[in-house]
Amino acid sequence: FKIADDIGAIVLQPEVFAADIMALNSAAQTKAFFEDTTKKSQFKKWVTVGYNGASFAGYLEGNGVEIYGLYQLATAYAGLFPIVDAGASIHNIAVKNSYITSSTTSYFVGGIFGYSTGSTSYGAKASGLIWLDGCVVANCYMRSKNTNTIGSGVLFGRPHNDSVVVDNCMVYGNDAEHLGRRLKHTVKIGKLVLRFNKHGALCVTHAEVAKGGGAKTQLLGQHILKVTAV
């Protein structure tokens, strides 16, 4: 699937809010905007089909499109793609100034995708490789009620039994939390150490994330301050 190269930006909310949403410049501003009780009833919710029956395992060329105002109040996995699977290849797309949450325990949240199945019961029905290239997640607020230590990521939540290759992706200005905890720690991913902090952002040229659970799957948490070889 290819998005036309002349679209530029898409705001997923009524036009009356478009300018205000595009002007948000931090996760705190995004959170405050989408939790404003005088506006909430007018927001359009991001609803996707997945999990019990289907997960995205195809190719998406975003052609640099920037998606603003994704508003998701999920009861399962949450993200632009709540569920992906082996074979998913997502390129050149940005999720900005968006509010992405899941209200149910045991589910994962991320900007591009929340979870990969790595299962034989649905989706690609196989474990394999997922590729994210040229993806950006910026100024988004994400929240999960997952009791697992990896409930919320920023670029993605958790690749279950799949492996993820990340090329030329960037995150900045985000806040991802679960049960009041935020991603502000060091995570070892392959040959890179990602140091999470409140300040700064860095483009990741290449990182491979091994399949399975554990803190190593919290790729691109709240912010990236420094990347060093180990």
Solvent accessible surface area in square Angstrom, and as a share of the most:
residue,aa,sasa,rsa
1,F,168,0.70
2,K,141,0.60
3,I,23,0.12
4,A,56,0.43
5,D,114,0.59
6,D,119,0.61
7,I,76,0.38
8,G,45,0.43
9,A,42,0.33
10,I,57,0.29
11,V,36,0.21
12,L,45,0.22
13,Q,10,0.05
14,P,33,0.21
15,E,156,0.70
16,V,112,0.64
17,F,15,0.06
18,A,22,0.17
19,A,79,0.61
20,D,76,0.40
21,I,0,0.00
22,M,88,0.39
23,A,73,0.56
24,L,21,0.11
25,N,101,0.52
26,S,34,0.22
27,A,8,0.06
28,A,75,0.59
29,Q,79,0.35
30,T,0,0.00
31,K,63,0.27
32,A,67,0.52
33,F,20,0.08
34,F,0,0.00
35,E,57,0.26
36,D,43,0.22
37,T,117,0.68
38,T,107,0.62
39,K,47,0.20
40,K,86,0.36
41,S,110,0.71
42,Q,95,0.42
43,F,14,0.06
44,K,123,0.52
45,K,123,0.52
46,W,75,0.26
47,V,127,0.73
48,T,50,0.29
49,V,141,0.81
50,G,28,0.27
51,Y,61,0.23
52,N,128,0.66
53,G,60,0.58
54,A,49,0.38
55,S,18,0.11
56,F,52,0.22
57,A,39,0.30
58,G,31,0.30
59,Y,110,0.42
60,L,10,0.05
61,E,22,0.10
62,G,0,0.00
63,N,53,0.27
64,G,46,0.44
65,V,1,0.01
66,E,52,0.23
67,I,13,0.07
68,Y,20,0.08
69,G,0,0.00
70,L,0,0.00
71,Y,5,0.02
72,Q,6,0.03
73,L,75,0.37
74,A,15,0.12
75,T,97,0.56
76,A,29,0.22
77,Y,20,0.08
78,A,0,0.00
79,G,0,0.00
80,L,9,0.05
81,F,38,0.16
82,P,17,0.11
83,I,6,0.03
84,V,0,0.00
85,D,0,0.00
86,A,14,0.11
87,G,46,0.45
88,A,1,0.01
89,S,14,0.09
90,I,0,0.00
91,H,9,0.04
92,N,56,0.28
93,I,5,0.02
94,A,7,0.05
95,V,0,0.00
96,K,29,0.12
97,N,3,0.01
98,S,0,0.00
99,Y,8,0.03
100,I,0,0.00
101,T,6,0.03
102,S,1,0.01
103,S,66,0.43
104,T,49,0.28
105,T,65,0.38
106,S,75,0.49
107,Y,43,0.16
108,F,11,0.05
109,V,0,0.00
110,G,0,0.00
111,G,0,0.00
112,I,0,0.00
113,F,0,0.00
114,G,0,0.00
115,Y,19,0.07
116,S,0,0.00
117,T,2,0.01
118,G,9,0.08
119,S,28,0.18
120,T,114,0.66
121,S,75,0.48
122,Y,45,0.17
123,G,28,0.27
124,A,43,0.34
125,K,125,0.53
126,A,48,0.37
127,S,63,0.41
128,G,32,0.30
129,L,97,0.48
130,I,0,0.00
131,W,99,0.35
132,L,0,0.00
133,D,26,0.14
134,G,18,0.18
135,C,0,0.00
136,V,34,0.19
137,V,0,0.00
138,A,0,0.00
139,N,18,0.09
140,C,0,0.00
141,Y,2,0.01
142,M,0,0.00
143,R,78,0.28
144,S,0,0.00
145,K,93,0.39
146,N,4,0.02
147,T,92,0.53
148,N,60,0.31
149,T,87,0.50
150,I,1,0.01
151,G,0,0.00
152,S,0,0.00
153,G,0,0.00
154,V,0,0.00
155,L,0,0.00
156,F,0,0.00
157,G,0,0.00
158,R,45,0.16
159,P,0,0.00
160,H,55,0.24
161,N,54,0.28
162,D,1,0.00
163,S,38,0.25
164,V,0,0.00
165,V,17,0.10
166,V,0,0.00
167,D,23,0.12
168,N,80,0.41
169,C,0,0.00
170,M,63,0.28
171,V,0,0.00
172,Y,71,0.27
173,G,18,0.17
174,N,1,0.01
175,D,20,0.10
176,A,0,0.00
177,E,16,0.07
178,H,6,0.03
179,L,93,0.46
180,G,55,0.53
181,R,114,0.42
182,R,90,0.33
183,L,3,0.02
184,K,83,0.35
185,H,69,0.31
186,T,72,0.42
187,V,3,0.02
188,K,128,0.54
189,I,4,0.02
190,G,54,0.52
191,K,164,0.70
192,L,36,0.18
193,V,11,0.07
194,L,1,0.00
195,R,99,0.36
196,F,14,0.06
197,N,59,0.30
198,K,122,0.52
199,H,125,0.56
200,G,45,0.43
201,A,44,0.34
202,L,72,0.36
203,C,53,0.31
204,V,4,0.02
205,T,101,0.59
206,H,87,0.39
207,A,4,0.03
208,E,104,0.47
209,V,1,0.01
210,A,52,0.41
211,K,117,0.50
212,G,17,0.16
213,G,24,0.23
214,G,42,0.40
215,A,53,0.41
216,K,81,0.34
217,T,0,0.00
218,Q,4,0.02
219,L,0,0.00
220,L,0,0.00
221,G,0,0.00
222,Q,15,0.07
223,H,21,0.09
224,I,0,0.00
225,L,91,0.45
226,K,104,0.44
227,V,42,0.24
228,T,39,0.23
229,A,90,0.70
230,V,102,0.59
